[in-house]
């Protein structure tokens, strides 16, 4: 089954409130996790995202697309990175999310959907 794990947080805030040692340990954990997931064949795709301060939100206004700065959630709730994984079952994806949440405090797990038939 394919799932997406979404990690929330703020890179800018993390750099201000976490110790350099904590940041090094978190980076080492993420690099090890990525390597382990590649080796197991479970990693489909992953990416870290630029800080939310670089984001744009596009909405329809009077029928026209209008871009504005940033997401409107609090920075600590902003999507900071994600993994798309192909795992054996839900228990495995929750096991992985449980490891990641130790570093980000909030992780969302969602199965990938299938496109509608036309």
Helices and strands as residue ranges (DSSP letters): E 2-8, H 11-17, H 20-40, E 43-48, G 52-54, E 56-61, E 64-69, G 75-77, E 79-86, H 90-104, E 107-111
